[in-house]
């Protein structure tokens, strides 16, 4: 049952990110330059936690499971940037994808090092 719950949380979070990316603009005030990179990092930090919760229930070496979770998040971030390239008012940015991957990698690294 916990596997299904973890999967559903990750699925709904991915759908939430998709929905956000489908908006022409987001009501986030621009406080400083490149703040969107921090927002990307934070969003994918959370996705990394959810992905780790899904893969840690599988059998395998922790490093392989961590790489699988990071790869999933990174590929989702890449597809999200591609998706944004088709939305009027939005654009695709490699730096956003790097922030996505870094956020997921940071959370998965911390959780795997803590043994969770």
Backbone atoms as SQL, in Angstrom:
CREATE TABLE atoms (id INTEGER PRIMARY KEY, chain TEXT, resi INTEGER, resn TEXT, atom TEXT, x REAL, y REAL, z REAL);
INSERT INTO atoms VALUES
  (1, 'A', 1, 'UNK', 'N', 0.816, -1.197, 0.000),
  (2, 'A', 1, 'UNK', 'CA', 0.000, 0.000, 0.000),
  (3, 'A', 1, 'UNK', 'C', 0.865, 1.269, 0.000),
  (4, 'A', 2, 'UNK', 'N', 1.961, 1.253, 0.751),
  (5, 'A', 2, 'UNK', 'CA', 2.821, 2.434, 0.821),
  (6, 'A', 2, 'UNK', 'C', 3.488, 2.705, -0.525),
  (7, 'A', 3, 'UNK', 'N', 3.776, 1.639, -1.293),
  (8, 'A', 3, 'UNK', 'CA', 4.358, 1.828, -2.622),
  (9, 'A', 3, 'UNK', 'C', 3.405, 2.591, -3.528),
  (10, 'A', 4, 'UNK', 'N', 2.127, 2.237, -3.463),
  (11, 'A', 4, 'UNK', 'CA', 1.117, 2.899, -4.292),
  (12, 'A', 4, 'UNK', 'C', 0.967, 4.359, -3.868),
  (13, 'A', 5, 'UNK', 'N', 0.962, 4.610, -2.563),
  (14, 'A', 5, 'UNK', 'CA', 0.853, 5.979, -2.069),
  (15, 'A', 5, 'UNK', 'C', 2.045, 6.819, -2.529),
  (16, 'A', 6, 'UNK', 'N', 3.249, 6.284, -2.408),
  (17, 'A', 6, 'UNK', 'CA', 4.443, 7.007, -2.858),
  (18, 'A', 6, 'UNK', 'C', 4.383, 7.301, -4.350),
  (19, 'A', 7, 'UNK', 'N', 3.959, 6.323, -5.127),
  (20, 'A', 7, 'UNK', 'CA', 3.839, 6.512, -6.569),
  (21, 'A', 7, 'UNK', 'C', 2.798, 7.583, -6.892),
  (22, 'A', 8, 'UNK', 'N', 1.661, 7.541, -6.213),
  (23, 'A', 8, 'UNK', 'CA', 0.600, 8.518, -6.466),
  (24, 'A', 8, 'UNK', 'C', 1.056, 9.931, -6.104),
  (25, 'A', 9, 'UNK', 'N', 1.787, 10.077, -5.004),
  (26, 'A', 9, 'UNK', 'CA', 2.308, 11.397, -4.629),
  (27, 'A', 9, 'UNK', 'C', 3.248, 11.936, -5.706),
  (28, 'A', 10, 'UNK', 'N', 4.131, 11.080, -6.201),
  (29, 'A', 10, 'UNK', 'CA', 5.052, 11.505, -7.255),
  (30, 'A', 10, 'UNK', 'C', 4.279, 11.848, -8.533),
  (31, 'A', 11, 'UNK', 'N', 3.320, 11.035, -8.891),
  (32, 'A', 11, 'UNK', 'CA', 2.522, 11.279, -10.085),
  (33, 'A', 11, 'UNK', 'C', 1.780, 12.618, -9.988),
  (34, 'A', 12, 'UNK', 'N', 1.119, 12.867, -8.865),
  (35, 'A', 12, 'UNK', 'CA', 0.378, 14.116, -8.711),
  (36, 'A', 12, 'UNK', 'C', 1.309, 15.325, -8.681),
  (37, 'A', 13, 'UNK', 'N', 2.490, 15.162, -8.109),
  (38, 'A', 13, 'UNK', 'CA', 3.445, 16.267, -8.094),
  (39, 'A', 13, 'UNK', 'C', 3.930, 16.572, -9.517),
  (40, 'A', 14, 'UNK', 'N', 4.179, 15.523, -10.294),
  (41, 'A', 14, 'UNK', 'CA', 4.576, 15.721, -11.694),
  (42, 'A', 14, 'UNK', 'C', 3.463, 16.410, -12.476),
  (43, 'A', 15, 'UNK', 'N', 2.231, 16.022, -12.228),
  (44, 'A', 15, 'UNK', 'CA', 1.098, 16.674, -12.896),
  (45, 'A', 15, 'UNK', 'C', 0.974, 18.134, -12.466),
  (46, 'A', 16, 'UNK', 'N', 1.256, 18.426, -11.209),
  (47, 'A', 16, 'UNK', 'CA', 1.222, 19.797, -10.719),
  (48, 'A', 16, 'UNK', 'C', 2.283, 20.648, -11.422),
  (49, 'A', 17, 'UNK', 'N', 3.489, 20.107, -11.558),
  (50, 'A', 17, 'UNK', 'CA', 4.547, 20.830, -12.269),
  (51, 'A', 17, 'UNK', 'C', 4.157, 21.033, -13.731),
  (52, 'A', 18, 'UNK', 'N', 3.566, 20.020, -14.339),
  (53, 'A', 18, 'UNK', 'CA', 3.104, 20.154, -15.725),
  (54, 'A', 18, 'UNK', 'C', 2.081, 21.287, -15.823),
  (55, 'A', 19, 'UNK', 'N', 1.141, 21.315, -14.902),
  (56, 'A', 19, 'UNK', 'CA', 0.113, 22.351, -14.909),
  (57, 'A', 19, 'UNK', 'C', 0.745, 23.736, -14.770),
  (58, 'A', 20, 'UNK', 'N', 1.687, 23.874, -13.844),
  (59, 'A', 20, 'UNK', 'CA', 2.367, 25.158, -13.675),
  (60, 'A', 20, 'UNK', 'C', 3.085, 25.565, -14.968),
  (61, 'A', 21, 'UNK', 'N', 3.725, 24.616, -15.601),
  (62, 'A', 21, 'UNK', 'CA', 4.469, 24.900, -16.831),
  (63, 'A', 21, 'UNK', 'C', 3.555, 25.246, -17.990),
  (64, 'A', 22, 'UNK', 'N', 2.308, 24.854, -17.901),
  (65, 'A', 22, 'UNK', 'CA', 1.348, 25.097, -18.968),
  (66, 'A', 22, 'UNK', 'C', 0.734, 26.495, -18.886),
  (67, 'A', 23, 'UNK', 'N', 1.032, 27.226, -17.820),
  (68, 'A', 23, 'UNK', 'CA', 0.514, 28.577, -17.643),
  (69, 'A', 23, 'UNK', 'C', 1.397, 29.574, -18.401),
  (70, 'A', 24, 'UNK', 'N', 0.790, 30.572, -19.047),
  (71, 'A', 24, 'UNK', 'CA', 1.581, 31.571, -19.778),
  (72, 'A', 24, 'UNK', 'C', 2.526, 32.355, -18.870),
  (73, 'A', 25, 'UNK', 'N', 2.127, 32.552, -17.621),
  (74, 'A', 25, 'UNK', 'CA', 2.998, 33.214, -16.649),
  (75, 'A', 25, 'UNK', 'C', 2.559, 32.790, -15.251),
  (76, 'A', 26, 'UNK', 'N', 3.467, 32.946, -14.315),
  (77, 'A', 26, 'UNK', 'CA', 3.170, 32.596, -12.924),
  (78, 'A', 26, 'UNK', 'C', 3.177, 33.864, -12.082),
  (79, 'A', 27, 'UNK', 'N', 2.270, 33.961, -11.117),
  (80, 'A', 27, 'UNK', 'CA', 2.186, 35.178, -10.302),
  (81, 'A', 27, 'UNK', 'C', 3.254, 35.209, -9.199),
  (82, 'A', 28, 'UNK', 'N', 4.505, 35.190, -9.601),
  (83, 'A', 28, 'UNK', 'CA', 5.612, 35.232, -8.651),
  (84, 'A', 28, 'UNK', 'C', 6.350, 36.544, -8.866),
  (85, 'A', 29, 'UNK', 'N', 6.399, 37.403, -7.848),
  (86, 'A', 29, 'UNK', 'CA', 7.093, 38.681, -8.033),
  (87, 'A', 29, 'UNK', 'C', 8.598, 38.464, -8.214),
  (88, 'A', 30, 'UNK', 'N', 9.175, 39.225, -9.108),
  (89, 'A', 30, 'UNK', 'CA', 10.614, 39.145, -9.378),
  (90, 'A', 30, 'UNK', 'C', 11.337, 39.994, -8.331),
  (91, 'A', 31, 'UNK', 'N', 11.949, 39.336, -7.356),
  (92, 'A', 31, 'UNK', 'CA', 12.647, 40.025, -6.277),
  (93, 'A', 31, 'UNK', 'C', 14.102, 40.282, -6.656),
  (94, 'A', 32, 'UNK', 'N', 14.717, 39.291, -7.308),
  (95, 'A', 32, 'UNK', 'CA', 16.109, 39.443, -7.733),
  (96, 'A', 32, 'UNK', 'C', 16.335, 38.622, -8.991),
  (97, 'A', 33, 'UNK', 'N', 17.426, 38.925, -9.656),
  (98, 'A', 33, 'UNK', 'CA', 17.760, 38.242, -10.902),
  (99, 'A', 33, 'UNK', 'C', 18.021, 36.762, -10.648),
  (100, 'A', 34, 'UNK', 'N', 17.557, 35.935, -11.537),
  (101, 'A', 34, 'UNK', 'CA', 17.759, 34.474, -11.493),
  (102, 'A', 34, 'UNK', 'C', 17.073, 33.792, -10.317),
  (103, 'A', 35, 'UNK', 'N', 16.073, 34.431, -9.736),
  (104, 'A', 35, 'UNK', 'CA', 15.371, 33.775, -8.639),
  (105, 'A', 35, 'UNK', 'C', 14.631, 32.529, -9.117),
  (106, 'A', 36, 'UNK', 'N', 14.304, 32.484, -10.419),
  (107, 'A', 36, 'UNK', 'CA', 13.609, 31.314, -10.945),
  (108, 'A', 36, 'UNK', 'C', 14.465, 30.053, -10.814),
  (109, 'A', 37, 'UNK', 'N', 15.780, 30.207, -10.816),
  (110, 'A', 37, 'UNK', 'CA', 16.659, 29.036, -10.651),
  (111, 'A', 37, 'UNK', 'C', 16.486, 28.441, -9.257),
  (112, 'A', 38, 'UNK', 'N', 16.318, 29.294, -8.261),
  (113, 'A', 38, 'UNK', 'CA', 16.087, 28.818, -6.890),
  (114, 'A', 38, 'UNK', 'C', 14.733, 28.128, -6.800),
  (115, 'A', 39, 'UNK', 'N', 13.742, 28.686, -7.486),
  (116, 'A', 39, 'UNK', 'CA', 12.418, 28.056, -7.493),
  (117, 'A', 39, 'UNK', 'C', 12.466, 26.694, -8.182),
  (118, 'A', 40, 'UNK', 'N', 13.200, 26.607, -9.290),
  (119, 'A', 40, 'UNK', 'CA', 13.363, 25.317, -9.964),
  (120, 'A', 40, 'UNK', 'C', 14.081, 24.327, -9.047),
  (121, 'A', 41, 'UNK', 'N', 15.154, 24.770, -8.418),
  (122, 'A', 41, 'UNK', 'CA', 15.910, 23.911, -7.503),
  (123, 'A', 41, 'UNK', 'C', 14.987, 23.376, -6.406),
  (124, 'A', 42, 'UNK', 'N', 14.205, 24.275, -5.797),
  (125, 'A', 42, 'UNK', 'CA', 13.311, 23.866, -4.711),
  (126, 'A', 42, 'UNK', 'C', 12.226, 22.907, -5.155),
  (127, 'A', 43, 'UNK', 'N', 11.638, 23.186, -6.315),
  (128, 'A', 43, 'UNK', 'CA', 10.566, 22.312, -6.817),
  (129, 'A', 43, 'UNK', 'C', 11.090, 20.907, -7.087),
  (130, 'A', 44, 'UNK', 'N', 12.268, 20.826, -7.675),
  (131, 'A', 44, 'UNK', 'CA', 12.818, 19.512, -7.998),
  (132, 'A', 44, 'UNK', 'C', 13.515, 18.868, -6.803),
  (133, 'A', 45, 'UNK', 'N', 13.856, 19.644, -5.786),
  (134, 'A', 45, 'UNK', 'CA', 14.316, 19.082, -4.515),
  (135, 'A', 45, 'UNK', 'C', 13.179, 18.237, -3.932),
  (136, 'A', 46, 'UNK', 'N', 11.967, 18.805, -3.973),
  (137, 'A', 46, 'UNK', 'CA', 10.786, 18.070, -3.496),
  (138, 'A', 46, 'UNK', 'C', 10.524, 16.856, -4.378),
  (139, 'A', 47, 'UNK', 'N', 10.624, 17.026, -5.702),
  (140, 'A', 47, 'UNK', 'CA', 10.421, 15.878, -6.591),
  (141, 'A', 47, 'UNK', 'C', 11.443, 14.781, -6.305),
  (142, 'A', 48, 'UNK', 'N', 12.665, 15.172, -6.006),
  (143, 'A', 48, 'UNK', 'CA', 13.696, 14.194, -5.669),
  (144, 'A', 48, 'UNK', 'C', 13.321, 13.380, -4.438),
  (145, 'A', 49, 'UNK', 'N', 12.771, 14.041, -3.440),
  (146, 'A', 49, 'UNK', 'CA', 12.320, 13.338, -2.234),
  (147, 'A', 49, 'UNK', 'C', 11.245, 12.321, -2.592),
  (148, 'A', 50, 'UNK', 'N', 10.282, 12.751, -3.386),
  (149, 'A', 50, 'UNK', 'CA', 9.191, 11.850, -3.774),
  (150, 'A', 50, 'UNK', 'C', 9.692, 10.704, -4.645),
  (151, 'A', 51, 'UNK', 'N', 10.625, 10.983, -5.549),
  (152, 'A', 51, 'UNK', 'CA', 11.188, 9.929, -6.399),
  (153, 'A', 51, 'UNK', 'C', 11.985, 8.942, -5.549),
  (154, 'A', 52, 'UNK', 'N', 12.742, 9.458, -4.583),
  (155, 'A', 52, 'UNK', 'CA', 13.522, 8.579, -3.706),
  (156, 'A', 52, 'UNK', 'C', 12.607, 7.661, -2.906),
  (157, 'A', 53, 'UNK', 'N', 11.480, 8.204, -2.435),
  (158, 'A', 53, 'UNK', 'CA', 10.527, 7.382, -1.682),
  (159, 'A', 53, 'UNK', 'C', 9.987, 6.240, -2.550),
  (160, 'A', 54, 'UNK', 'N', 9.846, 6.497, -3.840),
  (161, 'A', 54, 'UNK', 'CA', 9.358, 5.449, -4.748),
  (162, 'A', 54, 'UNK', 'C', 10.420, 4.378, -4.985),
  (163, 'A', 55, 'UNK', 'N', 11.637, 4.795, -5.299),
  (164, 'A', 55, 'UNK', 'CA', 12.647, 3.820, -5.702),
  (165, 'A', 55, 'UNK', 'C', 13.275, 3.085, -4.529),
  (166, 'A', 56, 'UNK', 'N', 13.239, 3.662, -3.333),
  (167, 'A', 56, 'UNK', 'CA', 13.892, 2.998, -2.209),
  (168, 'A', 56, 'UNK', 'C', 13.190, 1.699, -1.810),
  (169, 'A', 57, 'UNK', 'N', 11.950, 1.511, -2.264),
  (170, 'A', 57, 'UNK', 'CA', 11.233, 0.274, -1.964),
  (171, 'A', 57, 'UNK', 'C', 11.613, -0.860, -2.916),
  (172, 'A', 58, 'UNK', 'N', 12.348, -0.522, -3.976),
  (173, 'A', 58, 'UNK', 'CA', 12.785, -1.540, -4.931),
  (174, 'A', 58, 'UNK', 'C', 14.033, -2.238, -4.419),
  (175, 'A', 59, 'UNK', 'N', 14.259, -3.426, -4.918),
  (176, 'A', 59, 'UNK', 'CA', 15.480, -4.140, -4.558),
  (177, 'A', 59, 'UNK', 'C', 16.608, -3.651, -5.451),
  (178, 'A', 60, 'UNK', 'N', 17.731, -3.369, -4.856),
  (179, 'A', 60, 'UNK', 'CA', 18.878, -2.908, -5.619),
  (180, 'A', 60, 'UNK', 'C', 19.850, -2.162, -4.734),
  (181, 'A', 61, 'UNK', 'N', 21.010, -1.929, -5.287),
  (182, 'A', 61, 'UNK', 'CA', 22.023, -1.183, -4.552),
  (183, 'A', 61, 'UNK', 'C', 21.570, 0.267, -4.434),
  (184, 'A', 62, 'UNK', 'N', 21.810, 0.880, -3.285),
  (185, 'A', 62, 'UNK', 'CA', 21.373, 2.271, -3.090),
  (186, 'A', 62, 'UNK', 'C', 21.906, 3.231, -4.151),
  (187, 'A', 63, 'UNK', 'N', 23.132, 3.049, -4.608),
  (188, 'A', 63, 'UNK', 'CA', 23.680, 3.965, -5.613),
  (189, 'A', 63, 'UNK', 'C', 22.926, 3.848, -6.936),
  (190, 'A', 64, 'UNK', 'N', 22.543, 2.628, -7.307),
  (191, 'A', 64, 'UNK', 'CA', 21.778, 2.418, -8.540),
  (192, 'A', 64, 'UNK', 'C', 20.390, 3.031, -8.402),
  (193, 'A', 65, 'UNK', 'N', 19.765, 2.841, -7.243),
  (194, 'A', 65, 'UNK', 'CA', 18.439, 3.413, -7.015),
  (195, 'A', 65, 'UNK', 'C', 18.503, 4.943, -7.026),
  (196, 'A', 66, 'UNK', 'N', 19.547, 5.509, -6.415),
  (197, 'A', 66, 'UNK', 'CA', 19.712, 6.962, -6.405),
  (198, 'A', 66, 'UNK', 'C', 19.905, 7.489, -7.828),
  (199, 'A', 67, 'UNK', 'N', 20.728, 6.813, -8.612),
  (200, 'A', 67, 'UNK', 'CA', 20.942, 7.232, -10.000),
  (201, 'A', 67, 'UNK', 'C', 19.661, 7.133, -10.808),
  (202, 'A', 68, 'UNK', 'N', 18.883, 6.108, -10.551),
  (203, 'A', 68, 'UNK', 'CA', 17.602, 5.951, -11.242),
  (204, 'A', 68, 'UNK', 'C', 16.671, 7.111, -10.897),
  (205, 'A', 69, 'UNK', 'N', 16.585, 7.463, -9.613),
  (206, 'A', 69, 'UNK', 'CA', 15.705, 8.552, -9.189),
  (207, 'A', 69, 'UNK', 'C', 16.169, 9.892, -9.767),
  (208, 'A', 70, 'UNK', 'N', 17.474, 10.145, -9.752),
  (209, 'A', 70, 'UNK', 'CA', 18.004, 11.397, -10.301),
  (210, 'A', 70, 'UNK', 'C', 17.747, 11.457, -11.808),
  (211, 'A', 71, 'UNK', 'N', 17.953, 10.329, -12.481),
  (212, 'A', 71, 'UNK', 'CA', 17.719, 10.285, -13.927),
  (213, 'A', 71, 'UNK', 'C', 16.258, 10.564, -14.248),
  (214, 'A', 72, 'UNK', 'N', 15.354, 9.970, -13.475),
  (215, 'A', 72, 'UNK', 'CA', 13.930, 10.226, -13.684),
  (216, 'A', 72, 'UNK', 'C', 13.632, 11.721, -13.562),
  (217, 'A', 73, 'UNK', 'N', 14.086, 12.332, -12.476),
  (218, 'A', 73, 'UNK', 'CA', 13.809, 13.755, -12.240),
  (219, 'A', 73, 'UNK', 'C', 14.443, 14.629, -13.319),
  (220, 'A', 74, 'UNK', 'N', 15.652, 14.290, -13.717),
  (221, 'A', 74, 'UNK', 'CA', 16.343, 15.066, -14.737),
  (222, 'A', 74, 'UNK', 'C', 15.619, 14.977, -16.081),
  (223, 'A', 75, 'UNK', 'N', 15.199, 13.778, -16.441),
  (224, 'A', 75, 'UNK', 'CA', 14.465, 13.615, -17.701),
  (225, 'A', 75, 'UNK', 'C', 13.110, 14.308, -17.647),
  (226, 'A', 76, 'UNK', 'N', 12.471, 14.279, -16.489),
  (227, 'A', 76, 'UNK', 'CA', 11.200, 14.999, -16.363),
  (228, 'A', 76, 'UNK', 'C', 11.443, 16.499, -16.500),
  (229, 'A', 77, 'UNK', 'N', 12.507, 17.007, -15.884),
  (230, 'A', 77, 'UNK', 'CA', 12.853, 18.412, -16.015),
  (231, 'A', 77, 'UNK', 'C', 13.136, 18.790, -17.462),
  (232, 'A', 78, 'UNK', 'N', 13.834, 17.911, -18.170),
  (233, 'A', 78, 'UNK', 'CA', 14.120, 18.148, -19.585),
  (234, 'A', 78, 'UNK', 'C', 12.829, 18.197, -20.395),
  (235, 'A', 79, 'UNK', 'N', 11.935, 17.254, -20.138),
  (236, 'A', 79, 'UNK', 'CA', 10.657, 17.249, -20.864),
  (237, 'A', 79, 'UNK', 'C', 9.819, 18.470, -20.495),
  (238, 'A', 80, 'UNK', 'N', 9.927, 18.922, -19.261),
  (239, 'A', 80, 'UNK', 'CA', 9.205, 20.107, -18.823),
  (240, 'A', 80, 'UNK', 'C', 9.716, 21.353, -19.548),
  (241, 'A', 81, 'UNK', 'N', 11.019, 21.466, -19.710),
  (242, 'A', 81, 'UNK', 'CA', 11.580, 22.601, -20.451),
  (243, 'A', 81, 'UNK', 'C', 11.146, 22.554, -21.916),
  (244, 'A', 82, 'UNK', 'N', 11.123, 21.369, -22.498),
  (245, 'A', 82, 'UNK', 'CA', 10.664, 21.211, -23.879),
  (246, 'A', 82, 'UNK', 'C', 9.192, 21.631, -23.982),
  (247, 'A', 83, 'UNK', 'N', 8.384, 21.178, -23.020),
  (248, 'A', 83, 'UNK', 'CA', 6.960, 21.528, -22.992),
  (249, 'A', 83, 'UNK', 'C', 6.792, 23.042, -22.929),
  (250, 'A', 84, 'UNK', 'N', 7.580, 23.725, -22.103),
  (251, 'A', 84, 'UNK', 'CA', 7.463, 25.176, -21.961),
  (252, 'A', 84, 'UNK', 'C', 7.785, 25.912, -23.270),
  (253, 'A', 85, 'UNK', 'N', 8.601, 25.295, -24.102),
  (254, 'A', 85, 'UNK', 'CA', 8.969, 25.953, -25.357),
  (255, 'A', 85, 'UNK', 'C', 7.764, 26.123, -26.292),
  (256, 'A', 86, 'UNK', 'N', 6.680, 25.408, -26.027),
  (257, 'A', 86, 'UNK', 'CA', 5.472, 25.502, -26.847),
  (258, 'A', 86, 'UNK', 'C', 4.405, 26.404, -26.235),
  (259, 'A', 87, 'UNK', 'N', 4.649, 26.924, -25.044),
  (260, 'A', 87, 'UNK', 'CA', 3.661, 27.729, -24.340),
  (261, 'A', 87, 'UNK', 'C', 3.960, 29.211, -24.564),
  (262, 'A', 88, 'UNK', 'N', 2.957, 29.927, -25.060),
  (263, 'A', 88, 'UNK', 'CA', 3.132, 31.366, -25.301),
  (264, 'A', 88, 'UNK', 'C', 3.438, 32.067, -23.980),
  (265, 'A', 89, 'UNK', 'N', 4.458, 32.898, -23.984),
  (266, 'A', 89, 'UNK', 'CA', 4.858, 33.616, -22.784),
  (267, 'A', 89, 'UNK', 'C', 5.916, 32.889, -21.964),
  (268, 'A', 90, 'UNK', 'N', 6.202, 31.638, -22.321),
  (269, 'A', 90, 'UNK', 'CA', 7.211, 30.845, -21.605),
  (270, 'A', 90, 'UNK', 'C', 8.344, 30.534, -22.570),
  (271, 'A', 91, 'UNK', 'N', 9.473, 30.123, -22.019),
  (272, 'A', 91, 'UNK', 'CA', 10.593, 29.725, -22.851),
  (273, 'A', 91, 'UNK', 'C', 11.374, 28.620, -22.156),
  (274, 'A', 92, 'UNK', 'N', 12.150, 27.932, -22.939),
  (275, 'A', 92, 'UNK', 'CA', 12.967, 26.832, -22.446),
  (276, 'A', 92, 'UNK', 'C', 14.361, 27.345, -22.136),
  (277, 'A', 93, 'UNK', 'N', 14.955, 26.855, -21.044),
  (278, 'A', 93, 'UNK', 'CA', 16.263, 27.332, -20.616),
  (279, 'A', 93, 'UNK', 'C', 17.074, 26.171, -20.050),
  (280, 'A', 94, 'UNK', 'N', 18.253, 25.972, -20.590),
  (281, 'A', 94, 'UNK', 'CA', 19.133, 24.901, -20.112),
  (282, 'A', 94, 'UNK', 'C', 19.487, 25.122, -18.646),
  (283, 'A', 95, 'UNK', 'N', 19.657, 26.376, -18.238),
  (284, 'A', 95, 'UNK', 'CA', 19.994, 26.665, -16.841),
  (285, 'A', 95, 'UNK', 'C', 18.859, 26.238, -15.903),
  (286, 'A', 96, 'UNK', 'N', 17.612, 26.352, -16.357),
  (287, 'A', 96, 'UNK', 'CA', 16.493, 25.864, -15.546),
  (288, 'A', 96, 'UNK', 'C', 16.576, 24.348, -15.384),
  (289, 'A', 97, 'UNK', 'N', 16.885, 23.661, -16.474),
  (290, 'A', 97, 'UNK', 'CA', 17.022, 22.203, -16.410),
  (291, 'A', 97, 'UNK', 'C', 18.162, 21.801, -15.475),
  (292, 'A', 98, 'UNK', 'N', 19.254, 22.531, -15.509),
  (293, 'A', 98, 'UNK', 'CA', 20.372, 22.241, -14.600),
  (294, 'A', 98, 'UNK', 'C', 19.967, 22.485, -13.151),
  (295, 'A', 99, 'UNK', 'N', 19.178, 23.518, -12.908),
  (296, 'A', 99, 'UNK', 'CA', 18.677, 23.769, -11.553),
  (297, 'A', 99, 'UNK', 'C', 17.730, 22.643, -11.115),
  (298, 'A', 100, 'UNK', 'N', 16.895, 22.167, -12.040),
  (299, 'A', 100, 'UNK', 'CA', 15.999, 21.038, -11.746),
  (300, 'A', 100, 'UNK', 'C', 16.806, 19.813, -11.320),
  (301, 'A', 101, 'UNK', 'N', 17.779, 19.465, -12.148),
  (302, 'A', 101, 'UNK', 'CA', 18.588, 18.277, -11.896),
  (303, 'A', 101, 'UNK', 'C', 19.393, 18.432, -10.605),
  (304, 'A', 102, 'UNK', 'N', 19.909, 19.624, -10.369),
  (305, 'A', 102, 'UNK', 'CA', 20.685, 19.879, -9.144),
  (306, 'A', 102, 'UNK', 'C', 19.811, 19.759, -7.901),
  (307, 'A', 103, 'UNK', 'N', 18.598, 20.285, -7.951),
  (308, 'A', 103, 'UNK', 'CA', 17.682, 20.182, -6.812),
  (309, 'A', 103, 'UNK', 'C', 17.338, 18.739, -6.490),
  (310, 'A', 104, 'UNK', 'N', 17.004, 17.983, -7.521),
  (311, 'A', 104, 'UNK', 'CA', 16.684, 16.564, -7.309),
  (312, 'A', 104, 'UNK', 'C', 17.916, 15.817, -6.801),
  (313, 'A', 105, 'UNK', 'N', 19.049, 16.078, -7.413),
  (314, 'A', 105, 'UNK', 'CA', 20.280, 15.409, -6.993),
  (315, 'A', 105, 'UNK', 'C', 20.637, 15.712, -5.553),
  (316, 'A', 106, 'UNK', 'N', 20.440, 16.957, -5.133),
  (317, 'A', 106, 'UNK', 'CA', 20.761, 17.338, -3.752),
  (318, 'A', 106, 'UNK', 'C', 19.889, 16.589, -2.753),
  (319, 'A', 107, 'UNK', 'N', 18.583, 16.538, -3.001),
  (320, 'A', 107, 'UNK', 'CA', 17.707, 15.851, -2.049),
  (321, 'A', 107, 'UNK', 'C', 17.961, 14.345, -2.033),
  (322, 'A', 108, 'UNK', 'N', 18.165, 13.766, -3.195),
  (323, 'A', 108, 'UNK', 'CA', 18.404, 12.320, -3.261),
  (324, 'A', 108, 'UNK', 'C', 19.741, 11.980, -2.617),
  (325, 'A', 109, 'UNK', 'N', 20.735, 12.815, -2.833),
  (326, 'A', 109, 'UNK', 'CA', 22.029, 12.595, -2.183),
  (327, 'A', 109, 'UNK', 'C', 21.887, 12.645, -0.658),
  (328, 'A', 110, 'UNK', 'N', 21.210, 13.679, -0.163),
  (329, 'A', 110, 'UNK', 'CA', 21.039, 13.801, 1.288),
  (330, 'A', 110, 'UNK', 'C', 20.273, 12.614, 1.867),
  (331, 'A', 111, 'UNK', 'N', 19.189, 12.235, 1.215),
  (332, 'A', 111, 'UNK', 'CA', 18.383, 11.124, 1.734),
  (333, 'A', 111, 'UNK', 'C', 19.147, 9.801, 1.663),
  (334, 'A', 112, 'UNK', 'N', 19.893, 9.589, 0.604),
  (335, 'A', 112, 'UNK', 'CA', 20.639, 8.323, 0.505),
  (336, 'A', 112, 'UNK', 'C', 21.784, 8.287, 1.512),
  (337, 'A', 113, 'UNK', 'N', 22.405, 9.429, 1.784),
  (338, 'A', 113, 'UNK', 'CA', 23.500, 9.485, 2.761),
  (339, 'A', 113, 'UNK', 'C', 22.977, 9.315, 4.183),
  (340, 'A', 114, 'UNK', 'N', 21.754, 9.783, 4.420),
  (341, 'A', 114, 'UNK', 'CA', 21.155, 9.644, 5.761),
  (342, 'A', 114, 'UNK', 'C', 20.558, 8.262, 5.969),
  (343, 'A', 115, 'UNK', 'N', 20.526, 7.472, 4.911),
  (344, 'A', 115, 'UNK', 'CA', 20.012, 6.106, 5.045),
  (345, 'A', 115, 'UNK', 'C', 18.511, 6.017, 5.007),
  (346, 'A', 116, 'UNK', 'N', 17.849, 7.044, 4.509),
  (347, 'A', 116, 'UNK', 'CA', 16.390, 7.019, 4.430),
  (348, 'A', 116, 'UNK', 'C', 15.972, 6.475, 3.102);
